[in-house]
Amino acid sequence: MKIVVLVKQVPDSTEIRVDKATGTLIRAGVPSIINPDDLAGVEEALKLKETTGATVTIVSMGPPQASEMLKELYARGVDECVLITDRKFAGADTCATSSTLAAALDKLGYDLIIAGRQAIDGDTAQVGPQTAERLGIPQVTYVDEIKAVNGDTITVKKALEDCEQIIEAKLPVVLTTLSGMNNPRYMNCNDIVDSMNKEVTVWTFDDLGIDESKVGLAGSPTKVHSTFTKDVSADTETFTLPANETAKLIAQTLKEKQLITK
Amino acid sequence: MDFELTKQQQMMKKLFAEFAEKEVKPLAADIDEEERFPKENVEKMVACKMMGIPFPREWGGAGADYLSYILAVEELSKVCATTGVVLSAHTSLGTTPIYMFGSDEQKKKYLPDLCSGKRLAAFGLTEPNAGTDAAGQQTTAVKDGDDYIINGNKIFITNAGAADVYIIFAMTDKSQGTRGISAFILERGTPGFTIGKHERKLGIRGSATSELIFNNVRIPKENLLGQEGKGFKIAMQTLDGGRIGIAAQALGIAQGAIDEAVTYVKARKQFGRAIAKFQNTQFQLADMQTKVDAARWLVYHAAMCKENGKPYTVPAAEAKLFAAEVAMEVTTKAVQLLGGYGYTRDLPVERMMRDAKITEIYEGTSEVQRMVISGAVLK
């Protein structure tokens, strides 16, 4: 079984700041991490490797420096890493990203594709499902547990807000995984040593045979008009009232501000 | 001259730092308080393949370099000096002598399990009457046919009881002085070999420190490590490497204390502002960090000398002497910066101060290091 995990390098969101003048993220000095939902997917793939002898390939689209992150995945035990990088892919929204990833996946071949539910920098949760659509294969999102793989059938638990579903799907399938589903393993010393001799395969635009209009900024119908941090006002009014009148005042104020409707 | 860690060492450091912060730090206070061996930490280190870092892959090690192993001891000791010394004693003192002096058969028999962490190692040299004067060994090993019969006892042995394999030293010929000492590999469970009193210590309280008792312990001659009469040399060479490990432990403790102090002084307010804003705090921290950085380069330099096959006896002695004394000074100052809170067991700096003291004592006291260094200076 060939498992391909889609992984994104993201800025550590606990340290994120926005440049007020340009509305863009300040990336300088912000450490990059592996997107947590994706890392959960890598861990599930590695567990399947141990139990079924599957191979684990990582595919990531990003700038050349993402190869450092991919080396760390070698140090956790994955078999192959492919970085898709080209200036032509820059500025891609989820639509262009999934087109690019689908082209790479077609070239690579797969039995099972795992993507994180969503990336902590964009929070769209669109790339996994869109990729499945472009490949024309089924998808199960919000996977909380991979229960079993039998032949060409996989059984997973999907976590919804108010219930859980046990779903059986035929391979190939795209799963999107949740960061809470496991504790990703650490790198280990042996694999760190071995990772020094492993190369990240780099694919550029020319390697994918994809229409230029479908990638990067050209292939992105989403345009970010502006980004801003909402100002938090420190203005406060102080009231001294009995409890029942306080409750009324709070309810009335929330209604006026349209924070509640009834 | 290049003061940068290699890519591999950087990745190792990242692993060790993350592992120490997430797995080891949360348990450190309890391990100290309960004086219990950190078995769960060792199991997790085994999973990360940290128990045989500098040994070749053919013997079951990670095939990494000596500095990578030193980085592991440093990072672990930043948050838990007990866990740091478990790794250091296992790697430097227990496993290294088999790797350096063992026969092929001995290597095949012991190294794979020691490097994987399936078995833990220890080293027994110190005796009640043979501390700094290690040549005064009273434990004896008497040849009896194809066996040796060992009698005597060892004290203050790190990893005692927890370890499965012990490198021990005994007199095979008293008339020869230091040339009458031999090294042996002894396995836990050998009849007549028991673990005695567990020491109650000031610091590194989770580290198992106990007496080893040998009462007519019969071991086959195949367990002689190196040649008969070469034991003292084996012990001294092993300790040269071990000292780099303890120097790294001291370095870690010191940096850990600074890290805790920095967090505290930024948060603690007195006279209307964070105490980090006071010049006394700033200058104290400047001195502390400068000394720790100086210690770090001495430690890394000693590790690189060993890695590159250069003489490292003196660099190791310098690294241990300086790092241990810096650790004692810096942890004491960290307690002072934290004031009354620092003196309580609710915050970790008092533990670090207690842990630091042993680094000036074990694997050669600071006085022994001065003897080694001055001997080279005055030669």
Boltz contact constraints between the chains, C-beta under 6 A:
constraints:
  - contact:
      token1: [A, 186]
      token2: [B, 15]
      max_distance: 6.0
  - contact:
      token1: [A, 186]
      token2: [B, 19]
      max_distance: 6.0
  - contact:
      token1: [A, 186]
      token2: [B, 48]
      max_distance: 6.0
  - contact:
      token1: [A, 187]
      token2: [B, 15]
      max_distance: 6.0
  - contact:
      token1: [A, 188]
      token2: [B, 48]
      max_distance: 6.0
  - contact:
      token1: [A, 188]
      token2: [B, 49]
      max_distance: 6.0
  - contact:
      token1: [A, 189]
      token2: [B, 49]
      max_distance: 6.0
  - contact:
      token1: [A, 189]
      token2: [B, 50]
      max_distance: 6.0
  - contact:
      token1: [A, 189]
      token2: [B, 53]
      max_distance: 6.0
  - contact:
      token1: [A, 189]
      token2: [B, 62]
      max_distance: 6.0
  - contact:
      token1: [A, 189]
      token2: [B, 64]
      max_distance: 6.0
  - contact:
      token1: [A, 190]
      token2: [B, 49]
      max_distance: 6.0
  - contact:
      token1: [A, 190]
      token2: [B, 62]
      max_distance: 6.0
  - contact:
      token1: [A, 192]
      token2: [B, 11]
      max_distance: 6.0
  - contact:
      token1: [A, 192]
      token2: [B, 12]
      max_distance: 6.0
  - contact:
      token1: [A, 193]
      token2: [B, 62]
      max_distance: 6.0
  - contact:
      token1: [A, 193]
      token2: [B, 63]
      max_distance: 6.0
  - contact:
      token1: [A, 193]
      token2: [B, 64]
      max_distance: 6.0
  - contact:
      token1: [A, 196]
      token2: [B, 8]
      max_distance: 6.0
